Amino acid sequence: MKRPIVAWILTALLLFAPAGAALAQSAVQQPTVRIKDIARFDGVRENQLYGLGLVVGLEGTGDGRSSQANVQMVANMLERFGITVNRDELRLRNVAAVMVTADLPAFARPGDRIDVTVSSIGDARSLQGGFLLQTPLQGADGQVYAVAQGPVSIGGFNVRAGGAAVQQNHTVVGMVPNGAIVERSVPTTVLRGDMLTLVLHQPDFTTAARVAAAINNVFTPDTARAVDRGAVEVRVPAVFLDNPVEFMALVEEIEVTPDAPARVVVNERTGTVVIGHQVRIATVAVSHGGLTVRIESEPRFGVVPPAGEDGQPMPVIVETTRIDVKQDSGAVLIQGGASVEDVVRALNAIGASPRDIIAILQAIKAAGALYGELEIL
């Protein structure tokens, strides 16, 4: 026996009132990515190194008399070679004191080469054409893990002549590609017993649960377990205990659909607005200068595809949204879901500036009508 149409409408009102938002969200397909693109194994990390060095061979663009760091360092170096000099008489415009930094990758072995960054700490005008002398690089524990040396590349120039100057790029910071040789490796522990831990780059409870479910679908149901919003514990099957790297490679290639919070990111300096697909806006009206933005929700009667034994279509109440943007010079009307994307598209259509768009989004958020995070850079 078919149910009366009134009963269908009451059921739709009680159970399917948010169906419009759900259908609008389902229309946006989330990308499927590999686990290795959204997570890393705990223990696989870089370590920062630093050291104090000298760049020599500059063409009169090194540290001036006001900087004593290079004088002290050159004097100490000469004394190690058995040469004693009067530090007060040294004038070293061809030398610059620099800070040398580098990132030591995980599993780096002695003899591997890594890039280093060279930054002036004095008043040098340019490091162009300079050569970095041998500089030990130490970690936070004070141990030396690499030694750097080589020609400095600044990717620009700084030329002065006749009172005029021409400069391209930042000339007091440079790179020494493959300029450091690793002398000591950092112990790395990834496998603890038979357990591995995946750490998400963007912590999220939904994503963590999906990662654990995807791993369990490929292996056994008790292989992975989401610990919290940022970590997933993975048990290495007994068959892979002798070769955990193969198991880790298989896990990294598993595809999963990550989730993300509803967020709007705006950059007031550049006028850039980036909108997450989950962001929604409630019924609200905003007046900004000559602009008027009105967002209204309208319930409409609709049906969903047939389901169940009787195969009858099921009526629901679908909430659609109308966005009306008016300006002195024109008006735009948009039919669709209540999303920030629709508002921005409407504002762009009538020539609103990025500053106006950002100001309107901030006002909507302050009114409590923006369902999502608003992050201002």
Secondary structure as the mmCIF struct_conf table of DSSP 4:
data_model
#
loop_
_struct_conf.conf_type_id
_struct_conf.id
_struct_conf.beg_label_comp_id
_struct_conf.beg_label_asym_id
_struct_conf.beg_label_seq_id
_struct_conf.end_label_comp_id
_struct_conf.end_label_asym_id
_struct_conf.end_label_seq_id
HELX_LH_PP_P HELX_LH_PP_P1 LYS A 2 PRO A 4
HELX_RH_AL_P HELX_RH_AL_P1 ILE A 5 LEU A 15
TURN_TY1_P TURN_TY1_P1 ALA A 17 PRO A 18
HELX_RH_AL_P HELX_RH_AL_P2 ALA A 19 SER A 26
TURN_TY1_P TURN_TY1_P2 ALA A 27 ALA A 27
BEND BEND1 VAL A 28 VAL A 28
HELX_LH_PP_P HELX_LH_PP_P2 GLN A 29 THR A 32
STRN STRN1 VAL A 33 ARG A 34
HELX_RH_3T_P HELX_RH_3T_P1 ILE A 35 ASP A 37
TURN_TY1_P TURN_TY1_P3 ILE A 38 ILE A 38
STRN STRN2 ALA A 39 PHE A 41
TURN_TY1_P TURN_TY1_P4 ASP A 42 GLY A 43
STRN STRN3 ASN A 47 VAL A 56
BEND BEND2 GLU A 59 GLY A 60
BEND BEND3 GLY A 62 GLY A 62
TURN_TY1_P TURN_TY1_P5 ARG A 65 SER A 66
HELX_RH_AL_P HELX_RH_AL_P3 ALA A 69 ARG A 80
TURN_TY1_P TURN_TY1_P6 PHE A 81 GLY A 82
HELX_RH_3T_P HELX_RH_3T_P2 ARG A 87 GLU A 89
TURN_TY1_P TURN_TY1_P7 ARG A 93 ASN A 94
STRN STRN4 ALA A 96 LEU A 104
TURN_TY1_P TURN_TY1_P8 ALA A 106 PHE A 107
TURN_TY1_P TURN_TY1_P9 PRO A 110 GLY A 111
STRN STRN5 ARG A 113 SER A 120
BEND BEND4 GLY A 122 GLY A 122
BEND BEND5 ARG A 125 ARG A 125
TURN_TY1_P TURN_TY1_P10 GLN A 128 GLY A 129
STRN STRN6 PHE A 131 GLN A 138
TURN_TY1_P TURN_TY1_P11 ALA A 140 ASP A 141
BEND BEND6 GLY A 142 GLY A 142
STRN STRN7 VAL A 144 PRO A 151
STRN STRN8 SER A 153 SER A 153
BEND BEND7 GLY A 155 GLY A 156
STRN STRN9 PHE A 157 ALA A 161
TURN_TY1_P TURN_TY1_P12 GLY A 162 GLY A 163
STRN STRN10 ALA A 164 GLN A 168
BEND BEND8 ASN A 169 ASN A 169
TURN_TY1_P TURN_TY1_P13 THR A 171 VAL A 172
STRN STRN11 VAL A 173 VAL A 182
BEND BEND9 ARG A 184 ARG A 184
HELX_LH_PP_P HELX_LH_PP_P3 SER A 185 PRO A 187
STRN STRN12 ARG A 192 ARG A 192
TURN_TY1_P TURN_TY1_P14 GLY A 193 ASP A 194
STRN STRN13 MET A 195 LEU A 200
BEND BEND10 HIS A 201 GLN A 202
HELX_RH_AL_P HELX_RH_AL_P4 PHE A 205 VAL A 218
BEND BEND11 PHE A 219 PHE A 219
TURN_TY1_P TURN_TY1_P15 PRO A 221 ASP A 222
BEND BEND12 THR A 223 THR A 223
STRN STRN14 ALA A 224 ALA A 226
BEND BEND13 ASP A 228 GLY A 230
STRN STRN15 ALA A 231 ARG A 235
HELX_LH_PP_P HELX_LH_PP_P4 VAL A 236 PRO A 237
HELX_RH_3T_P HELX_RH_3T_P3 ALA A 238 PHE A 240
TURN_TY1_P TURN_TY1_P16 LEU A 241 ASP A 242
HELX_RH_AL_P HELX_RH_AL_P5 PRO A 244 GLU A 252
TURN_TY1_P TURN_TY1_P17 GLU A 253 GLU A 253
STRN STRN16 GLU A 255 VAL A 256
STRN STRN17 ARG A 263 ASN A 267
TURN_TY1_P TURN_TY1_P18 GLU A 268 GLY A 271
STRN STRN18 THR A 272 ILE A 275
TURN_TY1_P TURN_TY1_P19 HIS A 277 GLN A 278
STRN STRN19 ARG A 280 ILE A 281
BEND BEND14 THR A 283 THR A 283
STRN STRN20 VAL A 284 HIS A 288
TURN_TY1_P TURN_TY1_P20 GLY A 289 GLY A 290
STRN STRN21 LEU A 291 VAL A 304
BEND BEND15 GLY A 308 ASP A 310
STRN STRN22 MET A 314 GLN A 327
TURN_TY1_P TURN_TY1_P21 ASP A 328 SER A 329
STRN STRN23 GLY A 330 GLY A 336
HELX_RH_AL_P HELX_RH_AL_P6 VAL A 340 ALA A 349
TURN_TY1_P TURN_TY1_P22 ILE A 350 GLY A 351
HELX_RH_AL_P HELX_RH_AL_P7 PRO A 354 ALA A 366
TURN_TY1_P TURN_TY1_P23 ALA A 367 GLY A 368
STRN STRN24 LEU A 370 TYR A 371
BEND BEND16 GLY A 372 GLY A 372
STRN STRN25 GLU A 373 ILE A 376
#
